[in-house]
C-alpha cells in the first residue's frame, strides 16, 4: 500500500485526483498505475482500470486469477465491476469513498449475491494517509486562485 500511496502522490503532482494502485501476483508486483483521467483525457483512466488492462496484457488473459489489487481509495462502481469481471482474488483498499464507493460505503458490487465471482476485501489499510492526501488535494483545488 505504501507503493500505491507514492503513486497517488505522483498523480497529485500531475494535477490528477491522487489515487494510486498496485497489482500483485505471487508476491511480486505485476503492474502499477495512478489516475490519468485528466491527462488522457478519458473518464475510464482510473488507476484500477489501467491496472486491470495492463495485467490482462501481461498475463495474456482477461482472467486475473491469483491477483491482489491494492488501491488507495475505495473503488467506484465502474472499477469494482471490472474487478468482478476480471475475477481478481482480492482487493485491498485504503480510504473509504462515502460518495461513490462501490465496496462498502454506498454499494457492494464485489460481493453482490448475483455475481458469479466474489472478490475478497480488506479495507482501511493506510486509510488515514490516503484520505489525508485526497483531502489536501481537494482543499488546494478549491482555494486555488
SULPE-V164687 format. One record per helix or strand of 3 or more residues. SS is the DSSP state (@ for helix, = for strand). FROM is the first residue (numbers start at 1). LEN is the number of residues. Records with the same first field share a line. If there is no record, write none. Layout:
# SULPE-V164687
SS=FROM-LEN + FROM-LEN
This chain:
# SULPE-V164687
@=2-12 + 37-4 + 47-13 + 77-10 + 127-17
==20-6 + 28-7 + 67-7 + 90-6 + 120-3
